[in-house]
Amino acid sequence: MTGTRDTRLVVLRGNSASGKSSVAAGLRERFGRGLAVVGQDNLRRVVLRERDRPGAANIGLIDTVARYALDAGYHVVVEGILHADHYGEMLARLRAEHRGPTHAYYLDVPFAETLARHATKPQALEFGEAELRDWYRPLDLLPGGAETVIGADSALTATVDRVLRDTGLCGLPPREH
């Protein structure tokens, strides 16, 4: 088992440029200290510099970092593309073993909107439409109805408000860590 009955675990998944990192940053900004953001891109691309593939080391690292933060009393947001076939088992175990409330969201953005949003990102020149099309998976949901789907029509502020409300984070004081 991991975390406590008081820790919150939030999983944000979706395709590239769906708004996951922006929502996670908004949650942290609004909540304050005591909320750990475990970003797939940071651990996979920056820390390990590995490709996204089944069984890759970043899957276990994401799990370990999330559990460590939960066990230390932090609320945790795990965010990333986190394809269901690569990360689903790890996320299911993490969810089942977390003692507190867990909420999962899938940010559903059509491919045309993914392209438009990608064009505004700093890494827009690093990869383009061909790579985005290869990575894009419509409604790549986890099995068992574990996720709430949030559509592209939900503005960033509304999405952050919803997650704070759904998870109960809006009523909790920031923790001093």
C-alpha positions in Angstrom: 0.0 0.0 0.0 1.1 3.6 -0.6 0.2 7.0 0.5 -2.3 7.7 3.3 -6.1 8.1 3.4 -5.5 11.9 3.1 -3.2 11.9 0.1 -4.8 12.5 -3.3 -3.6 10.8 -6.5 -4.5 12.5 -9.8 -3.7 10.9 -13.2 -3.8 13.2 -16.3 -3.6 11.4 -19.6 -4.1 12.4 -23.2 -2.4 12.8 -26.5 0.4 15.3 -27.2 -0.7 18.9 -26.8 -3.9 18.0 -25.1 -3.1 20.3 -22.1 -1.9 17.8 -19.5 1.2 19.7 -18.4 -0.8 23.0 -18.4 -3.5 21.5 -16.2 -0.8 20.0 -13.9 0.9 23.4 -13.6 -2.4 25.0 -12.9 -3.2 22.6 -10.2 0.2 23.2 -8.5 -0.2 27.0 -8.8 -3.7 27.0 -7.3 -2.9 24.4 -4.6 0.5 25.5 -3.5 3.2 23.4 -1.7 2.5 19.8 -1.0 1.5 18.8 -4.6 4.1 16.8 -6.5 3.9 16.7 -10.3 5.3 13.5 -11.8 5.8 14.3 -15.5 6.3 11.4 -17.9 8.2 13.7 -20.3 10.6 14.8 -17.7 11.4 11.3 -16.4 11.4 9.6 -19.8 12.9 12.2 -22.0 15.1 14.3 -19.7 16.1 12.0 -16.8 16.5 8.7 -18.7 16.5 9.9 -22.3 14.7 6.8 -23.5 12.1 6.0 -26.2 8.5 5.3 -25.2 8.1 1.5 -25.5 6.5 -1.3 -23.5 8.6 -2.3 -20.5 10.8 0.8 -20.6 12.6 1.9 -17.4 10.6 5.1 -17.2 7.4 3.2 -16.3 8.9 1.9 -13.1 10.5 5.2 -12.4 7.2 7.1 -12.7 5.7 4.5 -10.3 8.5 4.8 -7.8 8.5 8.6 -7.8 4.7 8.8 -7.4 4.8 6.3 -4.6 7.7 8.0 -2.8 5.9 11.4 -2.9 2.6 9.8 -1.7 4.4 8.1 1.1 6.0 11.4 2.1 2.6 12.9 2.4 2.4 14.8 -0.9 -0.6 14.8 -3.1 0.6 13.6 -6.6 -0.3 14.4 -10.2 1.0 11.9 -12.6 0.8 13.4 -16.1 1.8 12.3 -19.6 0.6 10.6 -22.8 0.9 7.4 -20.8 -0.4 5.1 -23.6 -2.8 2.5 -22.0 -0.9 -0.5 -23.5 2.4 0.7 -22.1 1.4 2.2 -18.7 -2.0 0.7 -18.0 -0.8 -2.1 -15.7 1.4 0.2 -13.6 -1.3 2.8 -13.3 -3.9 0.1 -12.3 -1.5 -1.1 -9.5 -0.8 2.4 -8.3 -4.5 3.2 -8.2 -5.3 0.0 -6.4 -2.6 0.4 -3.8 -3.1 4.0 -3.1 -4.8 4.4 0.3 -6.4 7.8 -0.5 -8.8 9.0 -3.2 -7.6 8.6 -6.8 -9.0 10.4 -9.8 -8.0 9.9 -13.4 -8.7 12.1 -16.4 -8.3 11.7 -20.1 -8.0 15.0 -22.0 -9.6 14.3 -25.4 -8.4 16.6 -28.1 -9.1 16.0 -31.8 -6.0 15.6 -34.0 -6.5 18.9 -35.8 -6.5 20.7 -32.4 -3.4 18.7 -31.4 -1.6 20.1 -34.4 -2.8 23.7 -33.7 -1.7 23.5 -30.1 1.6 21.9 -30.9 2.5 24.8 -33.2 2.5 27.1 -30.1 4.8 24.9 -28.0 8.5 25.5 -27.5 9.4 22.1 -29.0 7.3 22.7 -32.1 10.5 22.6 -34.2 11.7 19.3 -32.6 9.0 17.2 -34.1 6.0 17.8 -36.4 2.8 16.4 -37.9 4.3 13.0 -39.0 5.4 12.2 -35.5 2.2 13.6 -33.9 0.1 11.5 -36.2 2.2 8.4 -35.4 1.8 9.0 -31.6 -1.9 10.0 -31.7 -4.4 7.5 -30.4 -8.0 8.6 -30.2 -9.7 7.9 -26.8 -6.8 5.6 -25.5 -8.8 5.0 -22.3 -7.7 2.7 -19.5 -9.8 -0.4 -19.0 -12.7 -0.4 -16.5 -14.0 3.1 -16.9 -11.3 4.5 -14.6 -11.1 7.9 -16.3 -13.3 10.9 -16.7 -13.0 12.2 -20.2 -12.6 16.0 -20.6 -13.1 17.4 -24.1 -11.2 20.1 -26.0 -14.1 22.5 -25.3 -13.2 22.7 -21.6 -11.0 25.8 -21.1 -7.8 25.4 -19.0 -9.2 27.3 -16.1 -12.4 25.3 -16.1 -10.5 22.0 -16.3 -8.3 23.0 -13.4 -11.3 24.1 -11.4 -13.1 20.8 -12.1 -10.1 18.7 -11.1 -9.6 20.7 -7.9 -13.3 20.3 -7.0 -13.6 16.6 -8.0 -10.5 15.6 -6.0 -11.3 17.7 -3.0 -7.9 19.5 -3.3 -9.8 22.8 -3.4 -10.8 22.3 0.3 -7.4 21.2 1.6 -4.8 23.6 3.0 -1.3 23.5 1.3 1.2 21.5 3.3 4.4 22.7 4.6 7.2 20.5 3.2 
